[in-house]
């Protein structure tokens, strides 16, 4: 494989690794928010921001952690025949099926960018009592989808290398 493909795969996987490891700690942020919600409901007036902020933390957690999960091959796969195939046959199937993932992620990213642009242009706010701006979480969603797209392309390059008998 050309050097630029090897460099691309290394950089994308390194970035997704670092972002994914950092995103793991967002779960603790969400737990803290929900703990505060429980405490405030029991001892003081309930906070109006906790539920929605926990939802935003959860979205950030799975959108930024998704590419890392894909990188670790911990995604769910329908495995009726897959485990019986050789590594090269798996690479052929993966190299072919990744195009469905790329199409899906491309459409998802297009919609996310459109929604984020709308949110930024019109200062879109949530229709709840707290009324936070939605642009920050939409930007995080766009970033997560884009990183997943880059990781899927890196997987395609890895599969092509495996078909050729090489390793990246």
PyMOL commands that set and color helices and strands:
alter all, ss='L'
color gray80, all
select helices_A, chain A and resi 3-23+26-43+50-71+82-84+87-121+135-163
alter helices_A, ss='H'
color red, helices_A
deselect
rebuild
show_as cartoon
